Amino acid sequence: MVNYKFKSHLLEVVDNQIKQDDPKCTNKTLARLVDLGFEEQVSKEMIATVLTEEIYVVMKYQETFNEKRYCKKMALLPEYIEGIEKRKVIM
């Protein structure tokens, strides 16, 4: 099930990160994924997936945003997404 409104907001956050170049790893990840042959929109959706997970961790554990952890996960894209998909099948 896809919550299109939530997805739209996440992509807006990703676009803001790109425009503001903050965190810098967002622009680097987007460029790298596009260089690998992914469409820009698909690349942004992959970044949004990592963002979703980071938001979940922040809310669940009442932590502050951890840029280092966020960027580390994005450096693992696109393989990181494949790992998430495999975990969903197992659950």
PDB file of N, CA, C and O in Angstrom:
ATOM      1  N   MET A   1       0.839  -1.174   0.000  1.00  0.00           N
ATOM      2  CA  MET A   1       0.000   0.000   0.000  1.00  0.00           C
ATOM      3  C   MET A   1       0.891   1.246   0.000  1.00  0.00           C
ATOM      4  O   MET A   1       1.828   1.353   0.790  1.00  0.00           O
ATOM      5  N   VAL A   2       0.585   2.172  -0.887  1.00  0.00           N
ATOM      6  CA  VAL A   2       1.378   3.386  -0.999  1.00  0.00           C
ATOM      7  C   VAL A   2       0.558   4.570  -0.503  1.00  0.00           C
ATOM      8  O   VAL A   2      -0.582   4.765  -0.925  1.00  0.00           O
ATOM      9  N   ASN A   3       1.133   5.343   0.378  1.00  0.00           N
ATOM     10  CA  ASN A   3       0.518   6.580   0.830  1.00  0.00           C
ATOM     11  C   ASN A   3       1.109   7.689  -0.039  1.00  0.00           C
ATOM     12  O   ASN A   3       2.213   8.168   0.218  1.00  0.00           O
ATOM     13  N   TYR A   4       0.364   8.091  -1.069  1.00  0.00           N
ATOM     14  CA  TYR A   4       0.885   9.031  -2.058  1.00  0.00           C
ATOM     15  C   TYR A   4       1.160  10.414  -1.478  1.00  0.00           C
ATOM     16  O   TYR A   4       2.079  11.102  -1.923  1.00  0.00           O
ATOM     17  N   LYS A   5       0.382  10.818  -0.502  1.00  0.00           N
ATOM     18  CA  LYS A   5       0.614  12.120   0.127  1.00  0.00           C
ATOM     19  C   LYS A   5       1.933  12.104   0.898  1.00  0.00           C
ATOM     20  O   LYS A   5       2.723  13.044   0.812  1.00  0.00           O
ATOM     21  N   PHE A   6       2.162  11.030   1.651  1.00  0.00           N
ATOM     22  CA  PHE A   6       3.410  10.895   2.399  1.00  0.00           C
ATOM     23  C   PHE A   6       4.596  10.829   1.437  1.00  0.00           C
ATOM     24  O   PHE A   6       5.622  11.471   1.663  1.00  0.00           O
ATOM     25  N   LYS A   7       4.451  10.053   0.366  1.00  0.00           N
ATOM     26  CA  LYS A   7       5.506   9.937  -0.634  1.00  0.00           C
ATOM     27  C   LYS A   7       5.829  11.308  -1.230  1.00  0.00           C
ATOM     28  O   LYS A   7       6.997  11.648  -1.416  1.00  0.00           O
ATOM     29  N   SER A   8       4.804  12.082  -1.523  1.00  0.00           N
ATOM     30  CA  SER A   8       4.986  13.417  -2.077  1.00  0.00           C
ATOM     31  C   SER A   8       5.776  14.307  -1.122  1.00  0.00           C
ATOM     32  O   SER A   8       6.660  15.053  -1.544  1.00  0.00           O
ATOM     33  N   HIS A   9       5.451  14.223   0.168  1.00  0.00           N
ATOM     34  CA  HIS A   9       6.169  15.025   1.173  1.00  0.00           C
ATOM     35  C   HIS A   9       7.632  14.581   1.297  1.00  0.00           C
ATOM     36  O   HIS A   9       8.534  15.407   1.427  1.00  0.00           O
ATOM     37  N   LEU A  10       7.844  13.281   1.255  1.00  0.00           N
ATOM     38  CA  LEU A  10       9.225  12.783   1.330  1.00  0.00           C
ATOM     39  C   LEU A  10      10.043  13.269   0.142  1.00  0.00           C
ATOM     40  O   LEU A  10      11.186  13.699   0.301  1.00  0.00           O
ATOM     41  N   LEU A  11       9.459  13.201  -1.041  1.00  0.00           N
ATOM     42  CA  LEU A  11      10.176  13.660  -2.237  1.00  0.00           C
ATOM     43  C   LEU A  11      10.420  15.165  -2.186  1.00  0.00           C
ATOM     44  O   LEU A  11      11.418  15.654  -2.716  1.00  0.00           O
ATOM     45  N   GLU A  12       9.522  15.889  -1.557  1.00  0.00           N
ATOM     46  CA  GLU A  12       9.723  17.323  -1.366  1.00  0.00           C
ATOM     47  C   GLU A  12      10.922  17.577  -0.447  1.00  0.00           C
ATOM     48  O   GLU A  12      11.716  18.484  -0.694  1.00  0.00           O
ATOM     49  N   VAL A  13      11.049  16.779   0.605  1.00  0.00           N
ATOM     50  CA  VAL A  13      12.202  16.891   1.508  1.00  0.00           C
ATOM     51  C   VAL A  13      13.487  16.590   0.746  1.00  0.00           C
ATOM     52  O   VAL A  13      14.481  17.301   0.892  1.00  0.00           O
ATOM     53  N   VAL A  14      13.466  15.537  -0.065  1.00  0.00           N
ATOM     54  CA  VAL A  14      14.646  15.189  -0.863  1.00  0.00           C
ATOM     55  C   VAL A  14      14.992  16.345  -1.804  1.00  0.00           C
ATOM     56  O   VAL A  14      16.160  16.713  -1.925  1.00  0.00           O
ATOM     57  N   ASP A  15      13.993  16.915  -2.468  1.00  0.00           N
ATOM     58  CA  ASP A  15      14.243  18.062  -3.358  1.00  0.00           C
ATOM     59  C   ASP A  15      14.836  19.241  -2.592  1.00  0.00           C
ATOM     60  O   ASP A  15      15.734  19.918  -3.093  1.00  0.00           O
ATOM     61  N   ASN A  16      14.341  19.486  -1.386  1.00  0.00           N
ATOM     62  CA  ASN A  16      14.899  20.569  -0.560  1.00  0.00           C
ATOM     63  C   ASN A  16      16.340  20.287  -0.173  1.00  0.00           C
ATOM     64  O   ASN A  16      17.175  21.191  -0.173  1.00  0.00           O
ATOM     65  N   GLN A  17      16.636  19.028   0.158  1.00  0.00           N
ATOM     66  CA  GLN A  17      18.019  18.667   0.484  1.00  0.00           C
ATOM     67  C   GLN A  17      18.926  18.924  -0.717  1.00  0.00           C
ATOM     68  O   GLN A  17      20.054  19.392  -0.562  1.00  0.00           O
ATOM     69  N   ILE A  18      18.434  18.618  -1.898  1.00  0.00           N
ATOM     70  CA  ILE A  18      19.217  18.816  -3.124  1.00  0.00           C
ATOM     71  C   ILE A  18      19.429  20.309  -3.372  1.00  0.00           C
ATOM     72  O   ILE A  18      20.551  20.741  -3.635  1.00  0.00           O
ATOM     73  N   LYS A  19      18.365  21.091  -3.291  1.00  0.00           N
ATOM     74  CA  LYS A  19      18.466  22.542  -3.530  1.00  0.00           C
ATOM     75  C   LYS A  19      19.379  23.225  -2.526  1.00  0.00           C
ATOM     76  O   LYS A  19      20.161  24.105  -2.888  1.00  0.00           O
ATOM     77  N   GLN A  20      19.283  22.822  -1.275  1.00  0.00           N
ATOM     78  CA  GLN A  20      20.066  23.451  -0.207  1.00  0.00           C
ATOM     79  C   GLN A  20      21.456  22.830  -0.056  1.00  0.00           C
ATOM     80  O   GLN A  20      22.298  23.332   0.688  1.00  0.00           O
ATOM     81  N   ASP A  21      21.677  21.729  -0.777  1.00  0.00           N
ATOM     82  CA  ASP A  21      22.928  20.974  -0.675  1.00  0.00           C
ATOM     83  C   ASP A  21      23.238  20.633   0.783  1.00  0.00           C
ATOM     84  O   ASP A  21      24.368  20.768   1.252  1.00  0.00           O
ATOM     85  N   ASP A  22      22.188  20.183   1.482  1.00  0.00           N
ATOM     86  CA  ASP A  22      22.323  19.838   2.884  1.00  0.00           C
ATOM     87  C   ASP A  22      21.387  18.683   3.220  1.00  0.00           C
ATOM     88  O   ASP A  22      20.171  18.864   3.166  1.00  0.00           O
ATOM     89  N   PRO A  23      21.882  17.546   3.551  1.00  0.00           N
ATOM     90  CA  PRO A  23      23.298  17.201   3.627  1.00  0.00           C
ATOM     91  C   PRO A  23      23.901  16.997   2.228  1.00  0.00           C
ATOM     92  O   PRO A  23      23.207  16.638   1.277  1.00  0.00           O
ATOM     93  N   LYS A  24      25.176  17.230   2.141  1.00  0.00           N
ATOM     94  CA  LYS A  24      25.875  17.144   0.853  1.00  0.00           C
ATOM     95  C   LYS A  24      25.791  15.760   0.227  1.00  0.00           C
ATOM     96  O   LYS A  24      25.843  15.628  -0.996  1.00  0.00           O
ATOM     97  N   CYS A  25      25.663  14.734   1.049  1.00  0.00           N
ATOM     98  CA  CYS A  25      25.616  13.374   0.518  1.00  0.00           C
ATOM     99  C   CYS A  25      24.385  13.135  -0.350  1.00  0.00           C
ATOM    100  O   CYS A  25      24.378  12.211  -1.164  1.00  0.00           O
ATOM    101  N   THR A  26      23.349  13.947  -0.191  1.00  0.00           N
ATOM    102  CA  THR A  26      22.148  13.761  -1.015  1.00  0.00           C
ATOM    103  C   THR A  26      22.456  14.056  -2.467  1.00  0.00           C
ATOM    104  O   THR A  26      22.110  13.265  -3.345  1.00  0.00           O
ATOM    105  N   ASN A  27      23.102  15.185  -2.736  1.00  0.00           N
ATOM    106  CA  ASN A  27      23.477  15.520  -4.118  1.00  0.00           C
ATOM    107  C   ASN A  27      24.472  14.514  -4.680  1.00  0.00           C
ATOM    108  O   ASN A  27      24.361  14.108  -5.837  1.00  0.00           O
ATOM    109  N   LYS A  28      25.433  14.113  -3.873  1.00  0.00           N
ATOM    110  CA  LYS A  28      26.424  13.139  -4.332  1.00  0.00           C
ATOM    111  C   LYS A  28      25.755  11.811  -4.675  1.00  0.00           C
ATOM    112  O   LYS A  28      26.083  11.180  -5.680  1.00  0.00           O
ATOM    113  N   THR A  29      24.824  11.397  -3.835  1.00  0.00           N
ATOM    114  CA  THR A  29      24.124  10.131  -4.072  1.00  0.00           C
ATOM    115  C   THR A  29      23.258  10.219  -5.319  1.00  0.00           C
ATOM    116  O   THR A  29      23.237   9.289  -6.125  1.00  0.00           O
ATOM    117  N   LEU A  30      22.550  11.316  -5.483  1.00  0.00           N
ATOM    118  CA  LEU A  30      21.716  11.492  -6.664  1.00  0.00           C
ATOM    119  C   LEU A  30      22.570  11.417  -7.930  1.00  0.00           C
ATOM    120  O   LEU A  30      22.221  10.705  -8.872  1.00  0.00           O
ATOM    121  N   ALA A  31      23.683  12.144  -7.957  1.00  0.00           N
ATOM    122  CA  ALA A  31      24.562  12.143  -9.131  1.00  0.00           C
ATOM    123  C   ALA A  31      25.113  10.741  -9.393  1.00  0.00           C
ATOM    124  O   ALA A  31      25.186  10.304 -10.541  1.00  0.00           O
ATOM    125  N   ARG A  32      25.494  10.050  -8.344  1.00  0.00           N
ATOM    126  CA  ARG A  32      26.055   8.706  -8.497  1.00  0.00           C
ATOM    127  C   ARG A  32      25.020   7.735  -9.059  1.00  0.00           C
ATOM    128  O   ARG A  32      25.323   6.942  -9.950  1.00  0.00           O
ATOM    129  N   LEU A  33      23.797   7.803  -8.534  1.00  0.00           N
ATOM    130  CA  LEU A  33      22.746   6.898  -9.017  1.00  0.00           C
ATOM    131  C   LEU A  33      22.383   7.181 -10.471  1.00  0.00           C
ATOM    132  O   LEU A  33      22.168   6.256 -11.254  1.00  0.00           O
ATOM    133  N   VAL A  34      22.316   8.451 -10.826  1.00  0.00           N
ATOM    134  CA  VAL A  34      22.029   8.814 -12.216  1.00  0.00           C
ATOM    135  C   VAL A  34      23.170   8.333 -13.119  1.00  0.00           C
ATOM    136  O   VAL A  34      22.926   7.833 -14.217  1.00  0.00           O
ATOM    137  N   ASP A  35      24.402   8.483 -12.658  1.00  0.00           N
ATOM    138  CA  ASP A  35      25.557   7.986 -13.420  1.00  0.00           C
ATOM    139  C   ASP A  35      25.510   6.468 -13.601  1.00  0.00           C
ATOM    140  O   ASP A  35      26.017   5.938 -14.590  1.00  0.00           O
ATOM    141  N   LEU A  36      24.898   5.778 -12.643  1.00  0.00           N
ATOM    142  CA  LEU A  36      24.758   4.324 -12.747  1.00  0.00           C
ATOM    143  C   LEU A  36      23.645   3.919 -13.715  1.00  0.00           C
ATOM    144  O   LEU A  36      23.480   2.740 -14.029  1.00  0.00           O
ATOM    145  N   GLY A  37      22.881   4.915 -14.184  1.00  0.00           N
ATOM    146  CA  GLY A  37      21.846   4.626 -15.166  1.00  0.00           C
ATOM    147  C   GLY A  37      20.421   4.686 -14.654  1.00  0.00           C
ATOM    148  O   GLY A  37      19.484   4.414 -15.404  1.00  0.00           O
ATOM    149  N   PHE A  38      20.242   5.037 -13.383  1.00  0.00           N
ATOM    150  CA  PHE A  38      18.898   5.164 -12.838  1.00  0.00           C
ATOM    151  C   PHE A  38      18.316   6.518 -13.248  1.00  0.00           C
ATOM    152  O   PHE A  38      19.030   7.519 -13.317  1.00  0.00           O
ATOM    153  N   GLU A  39      17.008   6.531 -13.519  1.00  0.00           N
ATOM    154  CA  GLU A  39      16.344   7.791 -13.817  1.00  0.00           C
ATOM    155  C   GLU A  39      16.383   8.673 -12.573  1.00  0.00           C
ATOM    156  O   GLU A  39      16.446   8.170 -11.452  1.00  0.00           O
ATOM    157  N   GLU A  40      16.346   9.987 -12.774  1.00  0.00           N
ATOM    158  CA  GLU A  40      16.428  10.912 -11.650  1.00  0.00           C
ATOM    159  C   GLU A  40      15.302  10.676 -10.642  1.00  0.00           C
ATOM    160  O   GLU A  40      15.538  10.683  -9.434  1.00  0.00           O
ATOM    161  N   GLN A  41      14.088  10.469 -11.134  1.00  0.00           N
ATOM    162  CA  GLN A  41      12.953  10.256 -10.226  1.00  0.00           C
ATOM    163  C   GLN A  41      13.132   8.972  -9.413  1.00  0.00           C
ATOM    164  O   GLN A  41      12.859   8.956  -8.212  1.00  0.00           O
ATOM    165  N   VAL A  42      13.583   7.917 -10.051  1.00  0.00           N
ATOM    166  CA  VAL A  42      13.826   6.648  -9.351  1.00  0.00           C
ATOM    167  C   VAL A  42      14.925   6.842  -8.306  1.00  0.00           C
ATOM    168  O   VAL A  42      14.836   6.313  -7.198  1.00  0.00           O
ATOM    169  N   SER A  43      15.943   7.590  -8.659  1.00  0.00           N
ATOM    170  CA  SER A  43      17.039   7.861  -7.723  1.00  0.00           C
ATOM    171  C   SER A  43      16.532   8.618  -6.504  1.00  0.00           C
ATOM    172  O   SER A  43      16.906   8.306  -5.374  1.00  0.00           O
ATOM    173  N   LYS A  44      15.681   9.612  -6.732  1.00  0.00           N
ATOM    174  CA  LYS A  44      15.116  10.373  -5.615  1.00  0.00           C
ATOM    175  C   LYS A  44      14.239   9.482  -4.744  1.00  0.00           C
ATOM    176  O   LYS A  44      14.214   9.639  -3.523  1.00  0.00           O
ATOM    177  N   GLU A  45      13.528   8.556  -5.357  1.00  0.00           N
ATOM    178  CA  GLU A  45      12.691   7.632  -4.576  1.00  0.00           C
ATOM    179  C   GLU A  45      13.550   6.708  -3.727  1.00  0.00           C
ATOM    180  O   GLU A  45      13.170   6.372  -2.606  1.00  0.00           O
ATOM    181  N   MET A  46      14.703   6.289  -4.243  1.00  0.00           N
ATOM    182  CA  MET A  46      15.615   5.467  -3.433  1.00  0.00           C
ATOM    183  C   MET A  46      16.120   6.267  -2.235  1.00  0.00           C
ATOM    184  O   MET A  46      16.181   5.757  -1.116  1.00  0.00           O
ATOM    185  N   ILE A  47      16.481   7.524  -2.484  1.00  0.00           N
ATOM    186  CA  ILE A  47      16.935   8.390  -1.394  1.00  0.00           C
ATOM    187  C   ILE A  47      15.803   8.570  -0.379  1.00  0.00           C
ATOM    188  O   ILE A  47      16.044   8.545   0.828  1.00  0.00           O
ATOM    189  N   ALA A  48      14.586   8.750  -0.858  1.00  0.00           N
ATOM    190  CA  ALA A  48      13.433   8.910   0.030  1.00  0.00           C
ATOM    191  C   ALA A  48      13.195   7.667   0.881  1.00  0.00           C
ATOM    192  O   ALA A  48      12.716   7.770   2.011  1.00  0.00           O
ATOM    193  N   THR A  49      13.522   6.509   0.351  1.00  0.00           N
ATOM    194  CA  THR A  49      13.385   5.272   1.121  1.00  0.00           C
ATOM    195  C   THR A  49      14.330   5.287   2.321  1.00  0.00           C
ATOM    196  O   THR A  49      13.947   4.914   3.430  1.00  0.00           O
ATOM    197  N   VAL A  50      15.557   5.718   2.088  1.00  0.00           N
ATOM    198  CA  VAL A  50      16.519   5.829   3.187  1.00  0.00           C
ATOM    199  C   VAL A  50      16.051   6.900   4.177  1.00  0.00           C
ATOM    200  O   VAL A  50      16.166   6.725   5.390  1.00  0.00           O
ATOM    201  N   LEU A  51      15.528   8.000   3.656  1.00  0.00           N
ATOM    202  CA  LEU A  51      15.001   9.056   4.513  1.00  0.00           C
ATOM    203  C   LEU A  51      13.871   8.533   5.392  1.00  0.00           C
ATOM    204  O   LEU A  51      13.810   8.853   6.579  1.00  0.00           O
ATOM    205  N   THR A  52      12.986   7.739   4.825  1.00  0.00           N
ATOM    206  CA  THR A  52      11.877   7.156   5.579  1.00  0.00           C
ATOM    207  C   THR A  52      12.392   6.320   6.746  1.00  0.00           C
ATOM    208  O   THR A  52      11.890   6.412   7.867  1.00  0.00           O
ATOM    209  N   GLU A  53      13.386   5.517   6.466  1.00  0.00           N
ATOM    210  CA  GLU A  53      13.956   4.689   7.519  1.00  0.00           C
ATOM    211  C   GLU A  53      14.595   5.551   8.605  1.00  0.00           C
ATOM    212  O   GLU A  53      14.467   5.253   9.792  1.00  0.00           O
ATOM    213  N   GLU A  54      15.274   6.608   8.204  1.00  0.00           N
ATOM    214  CA  GLU A  54      15.905   7.494   9.185  1.00  0.00           C
ATOM    215  C   GLU A  54      14.845   8.196  10.044  1.00  0.00           C
ATOM    216  O   GLU A  54      15.019   8.331  11.255  1.00  0.00           O
ATOM    217  N   ILE A  55      13.759   8.637   9.426  1.00  0.00           N
ATOM    218  CA  ILE A  55      12.670   9.265  10.174  1.00  0.00           C
ATOM    219  C   ILE A  55      12.097   8.278  11.196  1.00  0.00           C
ATOM    220  O   ILE A  55      11.828   8.638  12.342  1.00  0.00           O
ATOM    221  N   TYR A  56      11.918   7.029  10.761  1.00  0.00           N
ATOM    222  CA  TYR A  56      11.396   5.995  11.655  1.00  0.00           C
ATOM    223  C   TYR A  56      12.299   5.817  12.875  1.00  0.00           C
ATOM    224  O   TYR A  56      11.816   5.769  14.006  1.00  0.00           O
ATOM    225  N   VAL A  57      13.594   5.721  12.647  1.00  0.00           N
ATOM    226  CA  VAL A  57      14.544   5.526  13.749  1.00  0.00           C
ATOM    227  C   VAL A  57      14.517   6.725  14.694  1.00  0.00           C
ATOM    228  O   VAL A  57      14.508   6.563  15.914  1.00  0.00           O
ATOM    229  N   VAL A  58      14.503   7.922  14.126  1.00  0.00           N
ATOM    230  CA  VAL A  58      14.471   9.147  14.938  1.00  0.00           C
ATOM    231  C   VAL A  58      13.223   9.167  15.815  1.00  0.00           C
ATOM    232  O   VAL A  58      13.292   9.503  16.998  1.00  0.00           O
ATOM    233  N   MET A  59      12.096   8.810  15.234  1.00  0.00           N
ATOM    234  CA  MET A  59      10.848   8.844  15.997  1.00  0.00           C
ATOM    235  C   MET A  59      10.764   7.707  17.012  1.00  0.00           C
ATOM    236  O   MET A  59      10.360   7.925  18.155  1.00  0.00           O
ATOM    237  N   LYS A  60      11.140   6.512  16.608  1.00  0.00           N
ATOM    238  CA  LYS A  60      11.027   5.360  17.503  1.00  0.00           C
ATOM    239  C   LYS A  60      11.923   5.494  18.737  1.00  0.00           C
ATOM    240  O   LYS A  60      11.502   5.202  19.856  1.00  0.00           O
ATOM    241  N   TYR A  61      13.164   5.941  18.515  1.00  0.00           N
ATOM    242  CA  TYR A  61      14.132   6.012  19.600  1.00  0.00           C
ATOM    243  C   TYR A  61      14.293   7.425  20.157  1.00  0.00           C
ATOM    244  O   TYR A  61      15.131   7.670  21.025  1.00  0.00           O
ATOM    245  N   GLN A  62      13.472   8.357  19.642  1.00  0.00           N
ATOM    246  CA  GLN A  62      13.512   9.755  20.067  1.00  0.00           C
ATOM    247  C   GLN A  62      14.924  10.313  20.033  1.00  0.00           C
ATOM    248  O   GLN A  62      15.408  10.916  20.990  1.00  0.00           O
ATOM    249  N   GLU A  63      15.564  10.088  18.898  1.00  0.00           N
ATOM    250  CA  GLU A  63      16.924  10.576  18.669  1.00  0.00           C
ATOM    251  C   GLU A  63      16.878  11.834  17.814  1.00  0.00           C
ATOM    252  O   GLU A  63      15.831  12.199  17.279  1.00  0.00           O
ATOM    253  N   THR A  64      18.008  12.479  17.695  1.00  0.00           N
ATOM    254  CA  THR A  64      18.134  13.560  16.725  1.00  0.00           C
ATOM    255  C   THR A  64      18.581  12.951  15.400  1.00  0.00           C
ATOM    256  O   THR A  64      19.110  11.840  15.360  1.00  0.00           O
ATOM    257  N   PHE A  65      18.363  13.686  14.333  1.00  0.00           N
ATOM    258  CA  PHE A  65      18.778  13.226  13.011  1.00  0.00           C
ATOM    259  C   PHE A  65      20.271  12.953  13.013  1.00  0.00           C
ATOM    260  O   PHE A  65      21.059  13.783  13.465  1.00  0.00           O
ATOM    261  N   ASN A  66      20.657  11.791  12.508  1.00  0.00           N
ATOM    262  CA  ASN A  66      22.055  11.386  12.483  1.00  0.00           C
ATOM    263  C   ASN A  66      22.536  11.421  11.026  1.00  0.00           C
ATOM    264  O   ASN A  66      22.361  10.461  10.276  1.00  0.00           O
ATOM    265  N   GLU A  67      23.142  12.543  10.650  1.00  0.00           N
ATOM    266  CA  GLU A  67      23.578  12.732   9.265  1.00  0.00           C
ATOM    267  C   GLU A  67      24.601  11.675   8.840  1.00  0.00           C
ATOM    268  O   GLU A  67      24.569  11.198   7.706  1.00  0.00           O
ATOM    269  N   LYS A  68      25.488  11.319   9.731  1.00  0.00           N
ATOM    270  CA  LYS A  68      26.513  10.324   9.400  1.00  0.00           C
ATOM    271  C   LYS A  68      25.866   8.977   9.054  1.00  0.00           C
ATOM    272  O   LYS A  68      26.238   8.349   8.063  1.00  0.00           O
ATOM    273  N   ARG A  69      24.909   8.535   9.859  1.00  0.00           N
ATOM    274  CA  ARG A  69      24.216   7.276   9.610  1.00  0.00           C
ATOM    275  C   ARG A  69      23.423   7.352   8.293  1.00  0.00           C
ATOM    276  O   ARG A  69      23.441   6.415   7.496  1.00  0.00           O
ATOM    277  N   TYR A  70      22.735   8.469   8.081  1.00  0.00           N
ATOM    278  CA  TYR A  70      21.943   8.703   6.883  1.00  0.00           C
ATOM    279  C   TYR A  70      22.823   8.616   5.630  1.00  0.00           C
ATOM    280  O   TYR A  70      22.474   7.936   4.665  1.00  0.00           O
ATOM    281  N   CYS A  71      23.950   9.301   5.658  1.00  0.00           N
ATOM    282  CA  CYS A  71      24.855   9.311   4.508  1.00  0.00           C
ATOM    283  C   CYS A  71      25.505   7.941   4.288  1.00  0.00           C
ATOM    284  O   CYS A  71      25.753   7.538   3.152  1.00  0.00           O
ATOM    285  N   LYS A  72      25.772   7.247   5.367  1.00  0.00           N
ATOM    286  CA  LYS A  72      26.358   5.913   5.261  1.00  0.00           C
ATOM    287  C   LYS A  72      25.408   4.959   4.537  1.00  0.00           C
ATOM    288  O   LYS A  72      25.836   4.164   3.700  1.00  0.00           O
ATOM    289  N   LYS A  73      24.115   5.044   4.865  1.00  0.00           N
ATOM    290  CA  LYS A  73      23.115   4.200   4.196  1.00  0.00           C
ATOM    291  C   LYS A  73      22.975   4.594   2.730  1.00  0.00           C
ATOM    292  O   LYS A  73      22.848   3.733   1.861  1.00  0.00           O
ATOM    293  N   MET A  74      23.000   5.897   2.459  1.00  0.00           N
ATOM    294  CA  MET A  74      22.863   6.332   1.064  1.00  0.00           C
ATOM    295  C   MET A  74      24.058   5.905   0.224  1.00  0.00           C
ATOM    296  O   MET A  74      23.917   5.664  -0.975  1.00  0.00           O
ATOM    297  N   ALA A  75      25.229   5.807   0.839  1.00  0.00           N
ATOM    298  CA  ALA A  75      26.415   5.351   0.116  1.00  0.00           C
ATOM    299  C   ALA A  75      26.260   3.897  -0.335  1.00  0.00           C
ATOM    300  O   ALA A  75      26.950   3.453  -1.252  1.00  0.00           O
ATOM    301  N   LEU A  76      25.364   3.168   0.304  1.00  0.00           N
ATOM    302  CA  LEU A  76      25.134   1.764  -0.030  1.00  0.00           C
ATOM    303  C   LEU A  76      24.080   1.572  -1.120  1.00  0.00           C
ATOM    304  O   LEU A  76      23.856   0.448  -1.570  1.00  0.00           O
ATOM    305  N   LEU A  77      23.429   2.663  -1.548  1.00  0.00           N
ATOM    306  CA  LEU A  77      22.435   2.554  -2.615  1.00  0.00           C
ATOM    307  C   LEU A  77      23.100   2.194  -3.933  1.00  0.00           C
ATOM    308  O   LEU A  77      24.214   2.666  -4.160  1.00  0.00           O
ATOM    309  N   PRO A  78      22.524   1.412  -4.805  1.00  0.00           N
ATOM    310  CA  PRO A  78      21.177   0.864  -4.748  1.00  0.00           C
ATOM    311  C   PRO A  78      21.082  -0.467  -4.015  1.00  0.00           C
ATOM    312  O   PRO A  78      19.979  -0.958  -3.777  1.00  0.00           O
ATOM    313  N   GLU A  79      22.205  -1.054  -3.655  1.00  0.00           N
ATOM    314  CA  GLU A  79      22.181  -2.364  -3.000  1.00  0.00           C
ATOM    315  C   GLU A  79      21.410  -2.327  -1.684  1.00  0.00           C
ATOM    316  O   GLU A  79      20.799  -3.324  -1.299  1.00  0.00           O
ATOM    317  N   TYR A  80      21.430  -1.202  -1.000  1.00  0.00           N
ATOM    318  CA  TYR A  80      20.729  -1.075   0.276  1.00  0.00           C
ATOM    319  C   TYR A  80      19.233  -1.313   0.093  1.00  0.00           C
ATOM    320  O   TYR A  80      18.599  -1.952   0.933  1.00  0.00           O
ATOM    321  N   ILE A  81      18.669  -0.807  -0.993  1.00  0.00           N
ATOM    322  CA  ILE A  81      17.242  -0.998  -1.284  1.00  0.00           C
ATOM    323  C   ILE A  81      16.947  -2.477  -1.503  1.00  0.00           C
ATOM    324  O   ILE A  81      15.927  -2.987  -1.039  1.00  0.00           O
ATOM    325  N   GLU A  82      17.830  -3.156  -2.202  1.00  0.00           N
ATOM    326  CA  GLU A  82      17.640  -4.589  -2.433  1.00  0.00           C
ATOM    327  C   GLU A  82      17.616  -5.344  -1.110  1.00  0.00           C
ATOM    328  O   GLU A  82      16.844  -6.289  -0.952  1.00  0.00           O
ATOM    329  N   GLY A  83      18.446  -4.940  -0.169  1.00  0.00           N
ATOM    330  CA  GLY A  83      18.459  -5.564   1.155  1.00  0.00           C
ATOM    331  C   GLY A  83      17.157  -5.341   1.899  1.00  0.00           C
ATOM    332  O   GLY A  83      16.668  -6.237   2.587  1.00  0.00           O
ATOM    333  N   ILE A  84      16.596  -4.152   1.764  1.00  0.00           N
ATOM    334  CA  ILE A  84      15.307  -3.850   2.398  1.00  0.00           C
ATOM    335  C   ILE A  84      14.226  -4.741   1.799  1.00  0.00           C
ATOM    336  O   ILE A  84      13.402  -5.298   2.524  1.00  0.00           O
ATOM    337  N   GLU A  85      14.232  -4.873   0.488  1.00  0.00           N
ATOM    338  CA  GLU A  85      13.226  -5.705  -0.182  1.00  0.00           C
ATOM    339  C   GLU A  85      13.333  -7.163   0.261  1.00  0.00           C
ATOM    340  O   GLU A  85      12.315  -7.826   0.460  1.00  0.00           O
ATOM    341  N   LYS A  86      14.543  -7.657   0.413  1.00  0.00           N
ATOM    342  CA  LYS A  86      14.734  -9.042   0.861  1.00  0.00           C
ATOM    343  C   LYS A  86      14.219  -9.221   2.280  1.00  0.00           C
ATOM    344  O   LYS A  86      13.624 -10.251   2.596  1.00  0.00           O
ATOM    345  N   ARG A  87      14.441  -8.218   3.150  1.00  0.00           N
ATOM    346  CA  ARG A  87      13.960  -8.310   4.538  1.00  0.00           C
ATOM    347  C   ARG A  87      12.446  -8.328   4.575  1.00  0.00           C
ATOM    348  O   ARG A  87      11.866  -8.999   5.430  1.00  0.00           O
ATOM    349  N   LYS A  88      11.783  -7.610   3.671  1.00  0.00           N
ATOM    350  CA  LYS A  88      10.315  -7.599   3.623  1.00  0.00           C
ATOM    351  C   LYS A  88       9.777  -8.979   3.275  1.00  0.00           C
ATOM    352  O   LYS A  88       8.766  -9.413   3.826  1.00  0.00           O
ATOM    353  N   VAL A  89      10.449  -9.663   2.369  1.00  0.00           N
ATOM    354  CA  VAL A  89      10.006 -10.999   1.942  1.00  0.00           C
ATOM    355  C   VAL A  89      10.141 -11.970   3.111  1.00  0.00           C
ATOM    356  O   VAL A  89       9.266 -12.811   3.317  1.00  0.00           O
ATOM    357  N   ILE A  90      11.204 -11.867   3.865  1.00  0.00           N
ATOM    358  CA  ILE A  90      11.456 -12.774   4.988  1.00  0.00           C
ATOM    359  C   ILE A  90      10.429 -12.552   6.096  1.00  0.00           C
ATOM    360  O   ILE A  90       9.988 -13.508   6.734  1.00  0.00           O
ATOM    361  N   MET A  91      10.046 -11.291   6.326  1.00  0.00           N
ATOM    362  CA  MET A  91       9.122 -10.981   7.426  1.00  0.00           C
ATOM    363  C   MET A  91       7.798 -11.483   7.111  1.00  0.00           C
ATOM    364  O   MET A  91       6.872 -11.325   7.907  1.00  0.00           O
TER     365      MET A  91
END
